[in-house]
Every structure is written in C-alpha cells, then in structure tokens.
C-alpha cells in the first residue's frame, strides 16, 4: 500500500471522499513561533474602539470590578500609574506605556514592583525597580517628574529636586562637634 500522506492526486481524491484521513501537516518551529506571536499581537477589542465606544464600555466596569482590581493591585503601582497619567497629559511629546509585569516578563516577582523603564531610540536610558528606587511610598508627582527628567525621559520646568534630602542630625552634630574641638 502506498503512503496515505503522500502528495498525489489520487490521495487527495480519497481524502475528499473521506476514505483517507486528512493529511497531517508538519509544522516547523519557526512557523509555530510566528503563529504564536501573531496571536499575541492581536488587537484587543477595546484598542479598536473610538473614544465614544470606550466611554460606553466604561459603564460596564462596576464597583465590584473596581474592588477586585484594587485587591490585586500593588498600592505603589496604583500611585505611580496615577502620577504617570498626569505626567502623560503634561508631556504629550513623551510616550508612556503601561503593562502588566507578568505579561512582559514571565514570573516577574512582585517585590520588584513597581518597575519603570525609560527607553530612547530602543536603548534603555534608565530603570527604577522596586519601591525604594521608584521613590518610596510617599512619592509625589513632582518627585517622579524630577526622576524621569534626570534620566532624560522628559524636559521638566522644575528648577530643583522637590524631594528634600533627609539630614542625619546625629551625624551632622558629631561632625560639628569634632570641627569645633579642633
């Protein structure tokens, strides 16, 4: 008997009549990867919507949904998202992109959140990983603006760092005492 997967007219006819099973398609790894990437790149329905449609869809997000989002959110991420939204309107020439960490980096640990990456022309110019590097739990929008300006993400009109440095009074008093003793 001949090979049922062989590409012949006769086998095609037999497949059309259901006598032979459908031909097994051999997929190579590259093709599978391309298909997976195409699926990942599919536009989500809300990304296709215009502003009016988004406003209509917004009504579907009720208080129960909001509580669920807050329960799974990291508080400082929520704070930074608010600040970035304000900065995005203030600096329209800068592109701000928000993503869920696990969708970008598999198994990204929550202890590294929030994380901010600053890119220019495909090159990383700055990164802030974790609560401390992002500015702490009392971060203000002006402090975040200053941090982003320092790495070149935006051009600020702030003249000085709005975060006041904490002065270690004990160390400075010891220094002053040792200077006066000399």
N, C-alpha and C positions, 0 to 999 in steps of 0.2 A: 504494500500500500504506500502511496506517496504521502509526503509531509503535508498535513492539513493547514499548516501556517505558511506554506509556500505561496508566493505571489503568482498565481496563474489565473487565467480567465475561468477555467473550469472550477477551481476552488471558490472564486468569487461568486459564481452562479450557485454552487452548492450552499454557500453562506446565505445568499439572498433567499433561498428556499428553506433555510433553517436546518439543512441536513448537516452542515458543519457548524461548529460553534464559531462565534465571532473571533476574528483574528486577534491574537494577543499583541498589544502594542508595546514595544520595548522603548521605555523612556530612559534617556540618559540623565545623569546627574545635573548637567547644565540646564537642560530643559525643565526639570523639576524645580530647580532653583529659580529660574526665570518665572515659571508659573506661580511659585510661592511669593516672589517679590511683587508680581503684578497684583496678586490678591491683596497683599499688604498695602499696596499703593492705591487701592480702590478708594474713591472719594466717598466719605460718609455722607448720608443724606443731608445732614444739616449744613455741610460745607457747600452744597449745591444751592442752598436756599438764599433768597434775597432778604433784605432787611425786614420787610413786611412779614414774610413767611417765618423768619426767626422769631419775631415778636409774637406771632400766633402760636408757635411751638413752645414759646417760653411759658405760656399759661399752663401747659401740661405738667410743668415741673412744680409739684405742690410742696406743702410744708413737710410732709413725711419724707419726700425725696431729699429735701434740704437737710433734714436731720440725719439721714443716712450718710450723706456726703460729709457732713461735719464730723460724724462719728469716726469715719475712716480717714479723715484728713489730719495732717500734722499741723498743729496750730501755727508754727512759724512759717510753714509753706503758705498757709492761707494769708498771713500777714504780708509776706513778700509778694504774693500774687496781687493783692490789693495795691501795694506800692508800685509794682511793675505796671499795673493797669493805668495808674495815674501818670507814671513816667512815660508810658507809651503815647498818651494824649499830649503831654508836654513836649515830647521829642518825636514828632512824626517821621523824621528822617532816619530814625533808628528802628530796626525791625526787632520786635520782641516776640519770641516763640516760646510757648509753654507746652510741656509734655509730661505725661505720667512716667516716672522714672523706670518702672519695670517694663514699659513698652519700648523704651530706648535701650536700656542696659539690663539684660536678663539677671534676675536675682539681686538687683541693686538693693543694698541694705538701708533700712530706714534711718540708721544712725548717721548716714551721710547726707540726709535731707535737712534742710533744703540744699540744693545744688544749683549754682549758676555758672554757666559757661559763656564766655564772651569771645566771639569769633569776628575776624575781619578778613575778607577775601579767602575764606577757607582755613585760615590759620588761627589757632587759639591764642588770644591775647591775654586772657585772664580767667581764673576759675576761683569760685568760692564754694567750698564743700563743708557742709555742717553748720551748726548753729553759730559757733564762735566766728568762723571765717565770714559768715554772712552778716554778722553784726550784732548778734545776740537777740534776746527776747524782747528788748525794748527798742528795736531798730525803728528809726523814723524814716519817712520817705526822703527827707533831705540827706540823711546819712547814706542811704542806699544810692541816691543820685551822686553823691560825692565819691563813693566806692567805684561806681561804674565809670565816672569821669576819670578817675585815677588810672584805670586800665585802658582808657581810650574808647569806651563804648558810646560815649556821648559828650557833647560840649556843654558844660554847665555854666550858669552865670553866678554860682556861689563863689564867694571870694575866699572863704576859709572853711576848713573842715567843721561841720556843725556838731560833731561829736567831741565833747570836751574831754580831754585826757584826764584820767583819774590820777591825782597826785598822791603819792605814798607819803603821808605826813610823818610817819615814824622815820623812814629813811632820810627824808629831807631835813628833819630836825637833828638827826645824828650827824649828817654832813655839816650842817650849820654849826653844831657844837664843836666838831673837830676843827673846823676852819677858825673859829673864834679862839680855840685853845692854842693855836699855833702862833 
